[in-house]
Amino acid sequence: MMRHPFIARIREVDPIARTGRVRRILPTFLEADGPNLPLGALCTIEGSGGGTLAEVVAVEAQSVVLVPFDEERRTFAGARVEACSQADSVAAGDAFLGRAVDALGRPIDGDAPIVGAVRRQLHAPLPTPLSRTSPDKVLETGIRAVDALLTLGKGQRVGIFAASGVGKSSLMSQLIRQTDAERVVVCLVGERGREVESLWERELSDETKARTVLVAATSDQSAAMRVRACHYALALAEQWRSEGRHVLLVLDSVTRLAMALREIGLAAGEPPTVRAYTPSVFSIIPKLVERCGAVRSGGSITAVMTVLSETDDVDDPVSEMMKSLLDGHIVLSRALAEQGHFPAIDVPRSISRLAPSLMAEGERGAASRAVELLSGYESSKVLIEAGVYARGSNAGIDRAIELRPALLGFLKQRQDERVPRSGACEALAAIVGKAA
């Protein structure tokens, strides 16, 4: 017998007022003597100018540690802490299309309220392994280097790995504008306020905004807000996926999310591990990745997650973890960026794990041949540029040298240029066919 929705909602409400008092205040967290709640529960803390919302991040026998969402609200020792009376649910749905909001769903693009939204759980259960499905439809991005060499599928999880200043934001904007998706969710975590305004007001057209929602938590906001922004963006994407739609989720960046999680973990008393990241960082991020993907019900979430590497070697702990979790990675090269090459995709170091199953046989052959030629040149680059290599010594290297200008011309593309995938594959086949 099915339970009536009204009864389910009533059972979510806690009729008992669970309270405590603030007894210690630190720059990034508060300690109170109650209420006794599970991790992740929400509380309201009394303060000047009204209460502020906070999340429980640690529970001990006689105290709880709380991280406030809004650090601007001032509280005081002895302030009342009260548990929120119902489960953490958020607004979602088509009412958010064309809007920019913060991690609590409040509009940041004007005073107009958001009406007509539906409610859903912020932390929905993960899809079971057998309820998922491998992507079997090609996702067209309009970018030659991606579509012809690193073909993506609808529901794939892919990372863009780059150090600062190599065109990551420009490539991300182009993907948002050009990728064929019914709904787009853009989540900016720990970004500068100027970058948020630039993306929303200048980079995206009105047509793109009409199918997009922006969730932003800037670098000046609390760690709890930065983490919640990711969960909220996923909740918005999951709502549309449950309706059978294809959603593009762009998360920028996982590295700043890891830093926010580290800040919360240290406040909760977790021990620091490699690079001072706490164990929760390596526990929470995999769950966020697994919430994306395609499901058998018909909907899908294609996730594009940017990762800021400390150096061009892409070898920090967060980068290594994301490489193992994602279905592919696109590595950007500073050397190419400094030559004015956009997008600065280092094709031999990049991979799409689903590309072989999504490409036709001829497309796979052309892509494999192009990667072989690019890698062959790179492996002998020092000898070639030093003038040591003699033509005729190696037929493969000779062909790589001959076709390199044509391949680089193929890989270059203007930020406002959209190329059909069929045209990109035909152009690549025409180039590498000369080397057969």
Buried (B, 14 or more C-beta within 10 A) or exposed (E): EEEEEEEEEEEEEBEEEBBBEBBEBEEBBBBBBBBBBEEEBBBBBBBEEEBBBBBBBBBEEEBBBBBBBBBEBEBEEEBBBBBBBEBBBBBBBBBBBBBBBBBBBEBBBEEEEBEEBEEBBBBBEEBEEEEBBEBEEBBBBBBBBBBBBBBBBBBBBBBBBBBEEBBBBBBBBBBBBBBBBBBBBBBBBBBEBEBBBBBBEEBBEEEBBEBBBBBBBBBEBBBBBBBBBBBBBBBBBBBBBBBEBBBBBBBBBBBBBBBBBBBBBBBBEBEEBEEEBBEBBBEBBEEBBBBBBBBEEEBBBBBBBBBBBBEBEBEBBBBBBBBEBBBBBBBBBBEBBEEEBBBBBBBBBBBBBBBEEBBEEEBBBBBBBBBBBBBBBBBBEEEBEEEEBEEEEBEBBBBBBEBBEBBBEBBBBEBEEBBEBEEBBBBBBEBBEEBE
